[in-house]
């Protein structure tokens, strides 16, 4: 199986080995550089990363078009400007698929709540989410609640067999499955300044007009907090409430137009 990931694609790689081939495409040079460095350190041999624009794949990577068995996208369509770019990106990703290929798109509904272990942490988490939303709107991005529109957008693009699953974790009580622990471990990487995903996260937050000093302080605090939750999960200890509505949409590219 050959997978296309918009961005790094580490989670896809780790879940598809030893037979899966993963190609990640990202417009962020720092994300690509860091991702390649991590791949070398971890010895990933079947994971390639290319610097490029997903919306310009036909021009930049014509040899890749129509070659993928599956395309994975997570939380990036909502980072595009509301000028037709979302529809253009969807079309480009679909063109990269083989006929009958599968898509998996995940976009937030922006209904998010994390309660901390103290009043101070509650204030930090509330400020973090406030800056996230402000960053989206100040940058005139598509929609922080794009998840609700995604099924219709894919239907209009010709995607078949559309299915929607809404991931809404309850209060996270032990015992925790290995998959849930691993999912959370993957999730907190976006708060790690060394991780490629963090560069994209910070690019959105920079439009909130917050100072670099505040962003550094908040991201470090949130990262440490989520590491604490992960440690609790690994030990089977009760974790704070963590809720997020996150529609995941699956579909199939038609065998013919």
C-alpha positions in Angstrom: 0.0 0.0 0.0 1.2 3.5 -0.9 0.0 6.3 1.3 0.1 10.1 0.8 0.2 12.3 3.9 -0.3 16.0 3.8 2.5 16.9 6.2 4.9 14.6 8.0 2.9 11.4 8.2 4.8 9.8 11.1 1.6 8.3 12.6 0.7 6.7 9.3 4.2 5.3 8.8 4.3 3.7 12.2 0.9 2.1 11.7 1.6 0.7 8.2 5.0 -0.9 8.6 6.6 -3.1 7.4 4.7 -3.1 4.1 3.4 0.5 3.8 5.2 3.2 1.8 4.5 6.7 3.0 5.2 10.0 1.2 4.6 13.2 3.1 4.4 16.6 1.3 4.6 19.9 3.2 5.2 23.5 2.2 7.1 24.2 5.4 10.8 23.9 4.9 11.5 23.6 8.7 8.9 20.8 9.0 10.5 18.9 6.1 14.1 19.4 7.5 13.1 18.2 11.0 11.0 15.3 9.7 13.9 14.0 7.6 16.2 14.3 10.6 13.8 12.3 12.7 13.5 9.7 10.0 17.3 9.2 10.0 17.4 9.0 13.8 14.6 6.4 13.9 15.9 4.4 10.9 12.7 4.9 8.8 13.5 3.5 5.4 10.1 3.5 3.7 9.1 7.1 4.5 9.9 10.0 2.1 9.3 13.7 2.6 9.0 16.2 -0.2 8.9 20.0 0.0 6.0 21.2 -2.0 2.5 22.6 -2.2 -0.4 20.0 -2.1 -2.5 22.3 -4.3 0.3 22.3 -7.0 1.1 18.6 -7.0 0.2 18.1 -10.6 2.9 20.6 -11.6 5.5 19.8 -8.9 5.1 16.0 -8.7 3.4 14.8 -11.9 5.0 11.4 -11.4 3.0 10.9 -8.2 -0.4 11.7 -9.5 -2.8 8.7 -9.6 -0.3 6.5 -7.8 -1.6 6.4 -4.2 -3.8 3.8 -2.6 -4.9 6.1 0.2 -4.6 9.8 1.2 -4.7 11.0 4.8 -5.4 14.6 5.9 -5.7 15.8 9.4 -6.6 19.3 10.5 -4.9 21.1 7.6 -7.8 22.1 5.3 -9.0 24.5 7.9 -5.7 26.3 7.7 -6.3 27.3 4.1 -7.7 30.7 3.2 -11.4 30.9 2.4 -10.9 31.7 -1.2 -11.6 28.4 -2.9 -8.3 26.9 -1.7 -10.1 24.2 0.3 -11.9 22.9 -2.8 -8.7 23.1 -4.8 -6.7 21.1 -2.2 -9.4 18.4 -2.1 -9.3 18.1 -5.9 -5.5 17.8 -5.9 -5.5 15.1 -3.2 -8.2 13.1 -5.0 -6.2 13.4 -8.3 -3.2 11.8 -6.5 -5.3 8.7 -5.8 -5.6 5.6 -7.9 -9.2 4.9 -9.1 -10.9 3.2 -6.2 -8.4 4.7 -3.7 -9.4 5.6 -0.2 -9.5 9.0 1.6 -9.5 9.8 5.2 -10.0 13.4 6.2 -10.1 14.7 9.7 -11.2 18.2 10.7 -12.0 19.8 14.0 -15.4 21.2 15.0 -13.6 23.4 17.5 -15.6 22.2 20.4 -12.7 21.6 22.7 -12.2 21.5 26.5 -9.3 20.4 28.6 -9.5 20.9 32.3 -6.2 21.2 34.2 -5.1 20.0 37.5 -5.2 23.5 39.0 -6.8 26.9 38.5 -3.6 28.2 37.0 -3.5 25.4 34.4 -7.2 26.1 33.5 -6.3 29.7 32.8 -3.3 28.6 30.6 -5.4 26.2 28.6 -8.2 28.7 28.2 -5.7 31.3 26.9 -4.1 28.8 24.6 -7.4 28.0 22.9 -8.4 31.7 22.8 -5.2 32.4 20.8 -5.8 29.4 18.5 -9.2 30.7 17.5 -8.0 34.3 17.2 -5.1 33.1 15.0 -7.5 31.4 12.6 -9.8 34.3 12.2 -7.0 37.0 11.9 -5.4 35.0 9.1 -8.7 34.8 7.3 -8.5 31.0 7.2 -11.2 28.7 6.0 -13.1 27.6 9.1 -12.1 26.3 12.5 -15.3 24.3 12.4 -14.8 22.9 8.9 -15.6 19.3 10.1 -19.4 20.0 9.7 -18.9 21.0 6.0 -16.5 18.3 5.0 -18.9 15.5 3.9 -20.7 17.9 1.5 -17.5 19.2 0.1 -16.3 15.7 -0.6 -19.6 14.7 -2.1 -19.5 17.7 -4.4 -16.0 16.6 -5.4 -17.3 13.2 -6.6 -16.2 11.1 -3.6 -18.3 8.0 -3.1 -19.2 5.8 -0.1 -18.8 8.7 2.3 -18.9 7.7 6.0 -18.6 10.0 8.9 -17.3 9.0 12.4 -17.3 11.6 15.2 -14.5 11.1 17.7 -15.8 12.4 21.1 -13.8 11.0 24.0 -15.6 10.7 27.3 -14.0 11.6 30.6 -10.8 9.6 30.3 -11.0 7.0 33.1 -8.8 4.0 33.6 -8.2 1.4 32.4 -6.7 2.8 29.3 -6.1 0.7 26.2 -2.7 0.6 24.5 -4.2 2.3 21.5 -5.6 5.2 23.5 -2.2 5.7 25.2 -0.5 5.7 21.8 -3.0 8.0 20.3 -2.4 10.5 23.1 1.3 10.1 22.8 1.0 11.0 19.1 -1.3 13.9 19.9 1.0 15.7 22.3 3.9 15.8 19.8 2.3 18.9 18.2 3.2 20.9 21.4 6.9 19.8 21.2 8.9 22.6 19.6 11.2 20.0 18.0 8.3 18.2 16.2 7.5 19.1 12.6 3.8 19.5 13.4 4.7 22.2 15.9 5.9 24.5 13.1 2.4 24.5 11.6 0.8 25.0 15.0 3.0 28.0 15.7 2.4 29.6 12.2 -1.3 29.7 13.1 -0.8 31.1 16.6 1.5 33.8 15.3 -1.5 35.5 13.7 -3.1 35.9 17.2 -0.8 38.9 17.8 0.5 37.3 20.9 4.2 37.9 21.8 6.8 35.2 21.0 7.6 35.1 24.7 4.0 34.3 25.6 3.6 31.7 22.9 6.8 30.0 24.1 5.7 30.0 27.7 2.2 28.7 26.9 3.3 26.0 24.5 5.9 24.7 27.0 3.3 24.7 29.8 0.7 22.9 27.6 3.3 20.4 26.4 4.4 19.6 30.0 0.7 19.3 31.1 -0.1 16.8 28.3 3.0 14.8 29.2 1.7 14.6 32.7 -1.6 13.2 31.4 0.3 10.7 29.4 2.3 9.6 32.4 -1.0 9.2 34.4 -2.5 7.1 31.6 0.6 4.8 31.4 0.3 4.3 35.2 -3.5 3.7 35.0 -4.3 6.8 37.0 -7.3 9.1 36.6 -6.7 11.9 34.0 -8.4 15.3 33.7 -11.4 15.7 31.4 -10.4 15.9 27.7 -13.1 16.5 25.2 -12.9 17.2 21.5 -15.4 16.8 18.7 -13.4 15.7 15.7 -15.3 14.4 12.6 -13.4 11.8 10.6 -14.7 11.4 7.0 -13.9 8.3 4.9 -14.7 7.9 1.2 -13.7 6.3 -2.1 -12.5 7.8 -5.4 -14.7 6.5 -8.2 -13.3 3.9 -10.6 -14.1 6.2 -13.5 -15.4 9.7 -14.0 
